[in-house]
Amino acid sequence: MVRLNPAEQIEQSYDEAMIALADYLTHQRDATATVDALIRILDHDGLRNAITEVLVDSRVHPRTRVSGRL
């Protein structure tokens, strides 16, 4: 099994959520099943850990801000 880095885990969860919403919009899934699927995605320990890791990394290694206007 391939281990995804945190950004890939977050992206995969986003894709899964979009699929669940698309299934609802195409009437392949009812509203209750869609909400249940979205809750399962958000309640996944791996997703929470990935988000935490990305947030901590961003505080430890902040991006430099570009000053000025475009």
N, C-alpha and C positions, 0 to 999 in steps of 0.2 A: 504494500500500500504506500502510495506517495504521500509524504508529509508536506503540507502546504505551509508557506510562511504566513504570518498574520495578515498581511495585506491580501494575499490570495484567499485566505479563509473568509475575510470580510466580503471580498468580491463574490465568492461562491455563494455566500448566504444571501447577498443582494440578488444574484441571479435566481436563486431558489424562490425568493420572495416575488420576483417579477413573474416567474412561471406560475406561481400560485395565483397571482392577480390575473394573469392572462387566462388561466383556466376558468376563473370566475367570469371574466368578461365574455368568454366564448361559451358560457353555459355548461362547461364540463364539470363545474364544481359549484355547489351552492354557497351562500354567504357564511353559514355556520362552519362548513368544512374549510372555507378559505381562511376565516379567522383562526380556526384551530391550527391550520398549517402555518400561518404567520407566527402564532404564539410558539409553536414548536421550533421554528427557525430562530426566533429571538431568545428562546429559553435554552438554547444549546450552549453548554459550558465552553466548548471550543470557540464559539463566537465571542462570548464575554471575555475569555482569556486573550483572544486576538485583539479585541478593541482595547483592553487594558494595556497590553504590550505596546500597541501603536501609540497610545496616549502617553505612556511613561517614556517611551523612546523619544517622542516629540518634545518632552520637557527636558530630557537629559541632553538631547542633541537638537536644539531649536534651529529652525531654518533662519538664515539671515534675511532680513526684510529689505526690500528694495525701496529706497526713498524716492520721492518724486512722483509725478503723474505721467500717465501714458499719453 
